[in-house]
Amino acid sequence: MSAQLSTRNGPVHDGHDEAIHNGGVHNGVVKIGRDDIPPNRRRGGEIRVVLGPRTVGSTSGFLGTLDLAPSEFVAEHYHPYSEEFLYVVSGEMDAKVDGQPIHLVAGEGLMVPIGIRHRVENNGTVPARAVFHLAPLAPQPALGHVDTEPLPNPHLPPPAVAAPAEGGAG
């Protein structure tokens, strides 16, 4: 079965187009694999910004994956300009949102409003994976994320979110 892909300019092709199945761009539609993005471990876990300004030229937000091994966490932080959506794909995660604990299992999602502190951890015995999305983008990448507790790996650079010309992370 083929899927109809489209952009703001209307339909572009069906799901069998070589440009999409083999990576690349066709009329603004971009395909990229999670494993094509190097993981970032600065804030905890393994974060990969898969679809964002740097990887696909997006202008409204970004999407990525978070992998947490048992006992791993993403340090508490907030986003002054963005809502964050988190959807657990496998395993279980415990979030603290504005100090309130929320347990999430595979198939459950969470929306964190703009400016609300949050932290995610894996207190289980198996690895966990989530997909996250943030929107809208901050006016500058450096303004998009505020850490509120010490980072697990502060010596590492932040995840790359900005387009290369913007030169930053977020």
Secondary structure, 3 states (H helix, E strand, C coil): CCCEEEECCEEEEECCCHHHHCCEEECCEEECCHHHCCCECCCCCEEEEEECHHHHCCCCCEEEEEEECCCCEEEEEECCCCEEEEEEEECEEEEEECCEEEEEECCCEEEECCCCCEEEECCCCCCEEEEEEEECCCCCHHHCCEECCCCCCCCCCCCECCCHHHCCEC
